[in-house]
């Protein structure tokens, strides 16, 4: 479980950096909502950044759960 959590955390951090550098923010005036614009000029929602943050959070939670289970098993 520790390996999976570390892998999830690393993948999440990579997704966050890719989303920050690959997509640029733009304001959609019609919807009054923030959108991102991809390199090809298509407006999309900020899903890549959200998925990266969520994956990192899940990986960190799994890591702390596995550490707590290891401590409980040693006692």
QUIQUIMO-V460919 format. One record per run of one state. SS is the DSSP state (h for helix, s for strand, l for the rest). FROM is the first residue (numbers start at 1). TO is the last residue. Records with the same first field share a line. If there is no record, write none. Layout:
SS->FROM-TO, FROM-TO
This chain:
l->1-1, 23-23, 29-32, 38-42, 45-46, 75-75
h->2-22, 47-74
s->24-28, 33-37, 43-44
